[in-house]
Amino acid sequence: MLVPQPRDLSGRLALAHEYQSRFDHGTPILVDTMNNASWEALSKAPNLGLLEDQGGVVRAREGWFDRPAMEESLASLGIHPRNDQ
C-alpha cells in the first residue's frame, strides 16, 4: 500500500500507529522528528533495525529490520528476547 509522505509530526505518528496496528510484531517503533536527525545520524535506512547495548554501543544493524535476524543477533550476545510481546 502506497501512502503519501506525512507533512508534519502528527501525520508521521499517525502513520506509524497505523503500521503498528496492521502489522504488529511486538517490536517498538520509534518515530524520527521532521528534520530526520536520527535518520541522518544512523545511516539513512528506511526501516532500520539497531541493537544497542546498555552503554549505547551498536551491536547489530540491519538496513531493513527483520525480527528473526535481530533475535539471532540477541542470542549471539547471550540475550534471549522475551516472548511476552
C-alpha positions in Angstrom: 0.0 0.0 0.0 1.4 3.3 -1.0 0.8 6.3 1.2 1.9 10.0 0.8 4.7 11.2 3.0 3.4 12.9 6.1 3.8 16.7 6.2 4.0 17.1 9.9 4.9 15.1 13.1 1.3 14.3 13.9 0.9 12.7 10.4 4.1 10.8 10.9 2.9 9.5 14.3 -0.5 8.5 12.8 1.2 6.6 10.0 3.4 4.7 12.5 0.4 3.9 14.6 -1.5 2.6 11.6 1.5 0.4 10.6 1.8 -1.0 14.1 -1.9 -1.8 14.3 -1.8 -3.5 10.9 1.5 -5.4 11.2 2.0 -5.7 15.0 5.1 -7.9 15.5 5.8 -6.8 19.1 8.7 -4.6 18.2 8.8 -0.9 19.4 8.5 1.6 16.6 10.4 4.9 17.0 9.4 7.9 15.0 12.0 10.5 13.9 11.4 14.2 14.1 10.5 16.0 10.9 14.1 17.1 10.3 15.1 13.4 10.2 18.0 14.0 12.6 18.1 10.3 13.7 17.9 9.1 10.1 20.8 11.4 9.1 22.9 10.2 12.1 22.2 6.5 11.8 22.7 5.8 8.1 19.6 6.7 6.2 17.9 3.3 6.1 14.1 3.3 5.6 13.3 0.6 8.1 16.5 0.5 10.2 16.9 -2.1 12.9 19.5 -1.4 15.6 20.6 -3.4 18.6 22.3 -1.2 21.1 23.8 -2.3 24.4 23.2 -0.5 27.7 26.3 1.6 27.1 25.0 2.9 23.8 27.2 0.8 21.6 25.5 -0.6 18.4 26.0 -4.4 18.4 23.9 -5.1 15.3 22.5 -3.1 12.5 20.0 -4.1 9.8 19.2 -1.9 6.8 15.8 -3.4 6.8 14.5 -4.6 10.2 14.0 -8.4 10.4 12.8 -9.6 13.8 14.1 -13.2 13.4 17.5 -11.9 12.4 17.6 -9.5 15.3 16.7 -12.3 17.7 19.6 -14.2 16.3 21.9 -11.2 17.0 20.5 -11.1 20.5 21.1 -14.8 21.0 24.7 -14.4 19.8 25.2 -11.9 22.6 23.7 -14.3 25.1 20.5 -12.3 25.4 17.2 -14.1 25.0 14.2 -12.0 23.9 11.1 -12.0 26.0 8.2 -14.0 24.4 5.5 -11.8 26.0 5.5 -9.3 23.1 
